Amino acid sequence: MYNQYNRKMTKADIVKNISDQTGMDKTDVQMIAEKFMDEIKNSLQNNNNVYLRGFGSFIIKTRAEKTGRNISQNTAVIIPAHNIPAFKPSKTFVKSVKQNVPVS
């Protein structure tokens, strides 16, 4: 069954909404959105976290080494320690979602 609160928004939707709200050309908004994402990716790749007050933080999390399983060969596999990008929403962002999005 379709849940009205579990919809998806794409980058194209975001670009269209910003363009409609600001009157900016869609190609300009698209370029700004791409550059914004590039800056976040480049910062994280250079081991720098990104903090956006009132929104959240893009951070680097370290995963410890662990033992996994190769099911097809029934063997143990060592998964080395590695870093992954993560997003941590701000307290105000979390509070807003809790207040405005009903539990489905």
Backbone as ProteinMPNN parsed JSONL, in Angstrom:
{"seq_chain_A": "MYNQYNRKMTKADIVKNISDQTGMDKTDVQMIAEKFMDEIKNSLQNNNNVYLRGFGSFIIKTRAEKTGRNISQNTAVIIPAHNIPAFKPSKTFVKSVKQNVPVS", "coords_chain_A": {"N_chain_A": [[0.84, -1.186, 0.0], [0.491, 2.244, -0.724], [2.303, 4.69, 0.947], [1.854, 7.879, 2.015], [3.762, 9.326, 3.368], [6.186, 8.22, 2.875], [7.64, 8.938, 0.598], [9.827, 9.501, -2.222], [12.473, 11.756, -2.949], [14.227, 13.179, -5.543], [17.416, 14.377, -6.81], [16.852, 15.959, -9.0], [14.265, 16.774, -8.393], [14.765, 18.373, -6.148], [16.343, 20.387, -7.312], [14.452, 21.486, -9.092], [12.503, 22.441, -7.255], [13.993, 24.382, -5.789], [14.646, 26.099, -7.87], [12.085, 26.945, -8.672], [11.269, 28.273, -6.323], [13.144, 30.328, -5.996], [13.432, 31.573, -8.415], [15.659, 31.298, -9.902], [17.584, 30.068, -12.687], [17.228, 26.689, -13.766], [19.526, 25.324, -14.644], [21.584, 26.748, -13.435], [21.018, 26.325, -10.721], [21.314, 23.565, -10.665], [24.083, 23.337, -11.199], [25.126, 24.605, -8.92], [24.186, 22.88, -6.926], [25.564, 20.53, -7.625], [28.227, 21.373, -7.25], [28.162, 21.918, -4.508], [27.776, 19.325, -3.457], [30.148, 18.179, -4.432], [32.047, 19.631, -2.938], [31.522, 18.712, -0.347], [32.141, 15.976, -0.669], [34.871, 16.179, -1.428], [35.958, 17.374, 0.881], [35.536, 15.367, 2.823], [37.052, 13.323, 1.668], [39.525, 14.405, 2.053], [39.866, 14.04, 4.696], [38.423, 15.782, 6.337], [35.793, 16.799, 8.341], [32.419, 17.979, 7.75], [30.489, 20.599, 8.879], [27.25, 21.738, 9.213], [25.49, 24.08, 10.543], [22.438, 23.722, 12.259], [21.509, 21.89, 10.462], [23.142, 19.496, 10.092], [25.922, 17.15, 10.332], [28.454, 16.011, 8.18], [30.4, 13.335, 8.504], [33.382, 11.365, 9.124], [33.468, 8.023, 9.782], [35.088, 5.424, 11.549], [35.402, 2.06, 10.924], [35.952, -0.882, 12.691], [38.307, -3.614, 12.318], [37.02, -6.78, 11.333], [35.721, -10.144, 11.433], [34.35, -11.774, 8.728], [32.082, -13.795, 6.747], [32.413, -15.98, 4.029], [29.949, -17.239, 2.398], [29.49, -18.942, 0.195], [31.861, -20.391, -0.07], [32.231, -21.241, 2.444], [34.102, -20.11, 4.298], [36.143, -18.185, 6.55], [36.561, -14.68, 6.45], [38.688, -11.943, 6.652], [37.747, -8.722, 7.291], [39.128, -5.731, 6.686], [39.956, -2.866, 8.814], [38.316, 0.207, 8.149], [37.375, 3.422, 6.777], [34.283, 5.204, 6.626], [31.909, 7.403, 5.054], [29.492, 9.366, 6.837], [26.315, 10.665, 7.935], [25.224, 12.881, 10.377], [22.437, 14.07, 11.791], [21.426, 17.348, 12.975], [20.363, 18.345, 16.298], [18.088, 19.998, 16.227], [17.099, 19.425, 13.695], [16.458, 16.69, 13.944], [14.49, 16.897, 15.942], [12.54, 18.374, 14.568], [11.78, 16.561, 12.55], [10.752, 14.485, 14.128], [8.522, 15.782, 15.219], [6.99, 16.472, 12.977], [6.638, 14.355, 11.192], [4.537, 11.728, 10.955], [4.381, 8.542, 12.637], [4.481, 5.62, 10.791]], "CA_chain_A": [[0.0, 0.0, 0.0], [1.245, 3.49, -0.849], [2.366, 5.503, 2.164], [2.089, 9.256, 1.575], [4.899, 9.897, 4.076], [7.389, 7.493, 2.519], [7.915, 9.253, -0.789], [11.226, 9.735, -2.551], [12.779, 13.004, -3.628], [15.475, 13.057, -6.277], [18.17, 15.612, -6.981], [16.112, 16.755, -9.981], [13.147, 17.388, -7.663], [15.328, 19.439, -5.315], [16.732, 21.471, -8.221], [13.219, 22.122, -9.574], [11.896, 23.186, -6.144], [14.801, 25.574, -5.517], [14.485, 26.977, -9.024], [10.738, 27.524, -8.587], [11.168, 29.158, -5.162], [14.066, 31.465, -6.075], [13.398, 32.19, -9.735], [16.936, 31.043, -10.582], [17.548, 29.113, -13.788], [17.474, 25.322, -13.311], [20.915, 24.916, -14.904], [22.413, 27.372, -12.4], [20.756, 25.605, -9.47], [21.934, 22.24, -10.847], [25.521, 23.515, -11.066], [25.395, 24.903, -7.508], [23.964, 21.642, -6.164], [26.681, 19.63, -7.931], [29.428, 21.909, -6.595], [27.961, 21.721, -3.081], [28.06, 17.914, -3.179], [31.579, 17.974, -4.668], [32.786, 20.188, -1.803], [31.369, 17.786, 0.772], [32.934, 14.78, -0.979], [36.298, 16.517, -1.371], [36.33, 17.589, 2.273], [35.608, 14.072, 3.486], [38.191, 12.598, 1.102], [40.718, 15.018, 2.64], [39.787, 13.768, 6.134], [37.819, 16.936, 7.016], [34.345, 16.718, 8.539], [31.679, 19.164, 7.303], [29.463, 20.94, 9.863], [26.262, 22.683, 8.724], [24.693, 24.423, 11.728], [20.992, 23.62, 12.1], [21.192, 20.814, 9.522], [23.819, 18.283, 10.522], [27.348, 17.016, 10.05], [28.963, 14.922, 7.363], [31.578, 12.941, 9.253], [34.058, 10.128, 8.753], [33.428, 7.024, 10.849], [36.029, 4.332, 11.367], [34.896, 0.719, 11.218], [37.035, -1.754, 13.162], [38.503, -4.877, 11.597], [36.146, -7.84, 11.824], [35.719, -11.393, 10.678], [33.114, -12.016, 8.001], [31.918, -15.163, 6.273], [32.136, -16.212, 2.615], [28.983, -18.331, 2.507], [29.62, -19.895, -0.912], [33.03, -21.263, 0.147], [32.215, -21.574, 3.864], [35.39, -19.739, 4.884], [36.188, -16.912, 7.261], [37.23, -13.618, 5.702], [38.993, -10.785, 7.484], [37.373, -7.442, 6.698], [40.044, -4.789, 7.344], [39.421, -1.602, 9.313], [38.146, 1.165, 7.059], [36.592, 4.624, 7.054], [33.102, 5.398, 5.796], [31.227, 8.683, 5.292], [28.224, 9.244, 7.545], [25.621, 11.917, 8.201], [24.634, 12.975, 11.709], [21.56, 15.249, 11.785], [21.468, 18.214, 14.156], [19.271, 18.114, 17.253], [16.884, 20.702, 15.767], [16.617, 18.674, 12.534], [15.821, 15.48, 14.475], [13.278, 17.322, 16.64], [11.579, 18.765, 13.549], [11.265, 15.342, 11.905], [9.917, 13.784, 15.112], [7.273, 16.523, 15.402], [6.22, 16.68, 11.752], [6.426, 13.143, 10.388], [3.849, 10.717, 11.773], [4.881, 7.173, 12.591], [3.588, 4.832, 9.914]], "C_chain_A": [[0.882, 1.246, 0.0], [1.162, 4.284, 0.447], [2.737, 6.914, 1.752], [3.297, 9.877, 2.241], [6.212, 9.211, 3.737], [7.714, 7.694, 1.043], [9.399, 9.474, -0.985], [11.376, 11.077, -3.233], [14.143, 12.83, -4.285], [16.188, 14.405, -6.343], [17.451, 16.527, -7.966], [14.921, 17.456, -9.324], [13.634, 18.565, -6.819], [15.69, 20.643, -6.178], [15.493, 22.215, -8.703], [12.595, 22.979, -8.473], [12.666, 24.471, -5.842], [14.645, 26.582, -6.644], [13.132, 27.688, -8.979], [10.646, 28.562, -7.465], [12.028, 30.411, -5.283], [13.987, 32.213, -7.397], [14.706, 32.017, -10.495], [16.722, 30.017, -11.694], [17.906, 27.72, -13.271], [18.925, 24.893, -13.538], [21.866, 25.522, -13.875], [22.249, 26.648, -11.069], [21.404, 24.231, -9.518], [23.436, 22.333, -10.628], [25.896, 23.773, -9.6], [25.231, 23.643, -6.663], [25.114, 20.662, -6.382], [27.952, 20.085, -7.221], [29.345, 21.736, -5.084], [28.308, 20.278, -2.696], [29.537, 17.593, -3.392], [32.411, 18.47, -3.49], [32.699, 19.264, -0.596], [32.218, 16.541, 0.537], [34.423, 15.058, -0.869], [36.768, 16.721, 0.063], [36.487, 16.258, 3.005], [36.789, 13.251, 2.966], [39.516, 13.137, 1.624], [40.711, 14.93, 4.163], [39.286, 14.967, 6.939], [36.314, 16.717, 7.129], [33.707, 18.028, 8.081], [30.531, 19.398, 8.275], [28.554, 22.027, 9.303], [25.28, 22.961, 9.863], [23.199, 24.39, 11.412], [20.567, 22.518, 11.157], [21.816, 19.504, 9.979], [25.271, 18.284, 10.114], [27.602, 15.818, 9.156], [30.303, 14.557, 7.988], [32.174, 11.655, 8.692], [34.02, 9.208, 9.961], [34.425, 5.921, 10.52], [35.376, 3.027, 11.798], [36.083, -0.154, 11.61], [37.148, -2.991, 12.279], [37.567, -5.92, 12.196], [36.241, -9.064, 10.938], [34.351, -11.567, 10.043], [33.076, -13.449, 7.516], [31.661, -15.15, 4.777], [31.238, -17.443, 2.574], [29.185, -19.38, 1.421], [30.787, -20.851, -0.717], [33.14, -21.712, 1.598], [33.571, -21.322, 4.528], [35.254, -18.397, 5.6], [36.993, -15.918, 6.433], [37.469, -12.461, 6.667], [38.617, -9.524, 6.713], [38.218, -6.389, 7.412], [39.325, -3.545, 7.868], [39.346, -0.619, 8.147], [37.303, 2.351, 7.529], [35.404, 4.685, 6.107], [32.525, 6.781, 6.06], [29.897, 8.421, 5.988], [27.624, 10.634, 7.719], [25.012, 11.849, 9.584], [23.772, 14.226, 11.739], [21.683, 16.049, 13.074], [20.265, 17.913, 15.049], [17.983, 18.782, 16.782], [16.263, 19.998, 14.561], [15.87, 17.429, 13.01], [14.496, 15.829, 15.146], [12.171, 17.673, 15.641], [10.956, 17.546, 12.87], [10.347, 14.593, 12.86], [8.555, 14.45, 15.262], [6.386, 16.522, 14.167], [5.943, 15.441, 10.92], [5.77, 12.085, 11.264], [4.461, 9.331, 11.594], [3.912, 6.356, 11.742], [3.553, 3.394, 10.311]], "O_chain_A": [[1.915, 1.274, 0.668], [0.075, 4.518, 0.975], [3.814, 7.134, 1.197], [3.823, 10.869, 1.737], [7.256, 9.591, 4.267], [8.023, 6.74, 0.329], [10.144, 9.618, -0.016], [10.511, 11.491, -4.005], [15.096, 12.384, -3.647], [15.627, 15.438, -5.976], [17.441, 17.744, -7.784], [14.606, 18.597, -9.659], [12.999, 19.619, -6.78], [15.384, 21.782, -5.824], [15.481, 23.446, -8.722], [12.2, 24.118, -8.725], [12.063, 25.529, -5.661], [14.525, 27.783, -6.399], [13.05, 28.893, -9.22], [10.019, 29.607, -7.634], [11.677, 31.453, -4.73], [14.426, 33.36, -7.49], [14.853, 32.529, -11.605], [15.797, 29.207, -11.642], [18.793, 27.584, -12.428], [19.492, 24.175, -12.714], [22.843, 24.884, -13.483], [23.231, 26.388, -10.373], [21.978, 23.778, -8.528], [24.009, 21.49, -9.937], [26.876, 23.217, -9.103], [26.049, 23.373, -5.784], [25.587, 20.036, -5.434], [28.673, 19.265, -6.653], [30.352, 21.439, -4.442], [29.039, 20.042, -1.735], [30.121, 16.826, -2.627], [33.368, 17.811, -3.084], [33.692, 19.055, 0.101], [32.932, 16.097, 1.436], [35.161, 14.265, -0.284], [37.862, 16.285, 0.422], [37.465, 16.053, 3.724], [37.451, 12.559, 3.74], [40.517, 12.42, 1.641], [41.448, 15.646, 4.84], [39.678, 15.149, 8.092], [35.64, 16.478, 6.127], [34.371, 19.063, 8.029], [29.697, 18.516, 8.481], [29.021, 23.112, 8.956], [24.362, 22.18, 10.113], [22.755, 24.961, 10.416], [19.375, 22.229, 11.053], [21.114, 18.524, 10.225], [25.792, 19.281, 9.616], [27.033, 14.745, 9.355], [31.23, 15.367, 8.004], [31.55, 10.955, 7.894], [34.486, 9.572, 11.04], [34.583, 5.533, 9.362], [34.86, 2.916, 12.911], [37.107, -0.156, 10.926], [36.203, -3.363, 11.583], [37.346, -5.948, 13.406], [36.779, -9.012, 9.832], [33.324, -11.516, 10.721], [33.962, -14.237, 7.848], [30.803, -14.409, 4.296], [31.721, -18.568, 2.703], [29.066, -20.576, 1.686], [30.72, -22.001, -1.149], [34.04, -22.477, 1.947], [34.116, -22.184, 5.218], [34.373, -17.593, 5.296], [37.983, -16.279, 5.796], [36.57, -12.052, 7.402], [39.114, -9.291, 5.611], [38.049, -6.173, 8.612], [38.227, -3.216, 7.421], [40.208, -0.617, 7.268], [36.614, 2.28, 8.546], [35.492, 4.279, 4.949], [32.635, 7.288, 7.176], [29.255, 7.395, 5.764], [28.326, 11.643, 7.66], [24.354, 10.867, 9.929], [24.303, 15.337, 11.715], [22.002, 15.502, 14.13], [19.284, 17.309, 14.615], [16.903, 18.207, 16.918], [15.04, 19.975, 14.418], [14.772, 17.144, 12.532], [13.495, 15.141, 14.944], [11.01, 17.316, 15.84], [9.747, 17.507, 12.643], [9.285, 14.118, 12.458], [7.544, 13.766, 15.417], [5.162, 16.565, 14.286], [5.094, 15.475, 10.029], [6.383, 11.599, 12.215], [4.989, 9.001, 10.532], [2.698, 6.393, 11.942], [2.856, 2.598, 9.682]]}, "name": "protein", "num_of_chains": 1, "seq": "MYNQYNRKMTKADIVKNISDQTGMDKTDVQMIAEKFMDEIKNSLQNNNNVYLRGFGSFIIKTRAEKTGRNISQNTAVIIPAHNIPAFKPSKTFVKSVKQNVPVS"}
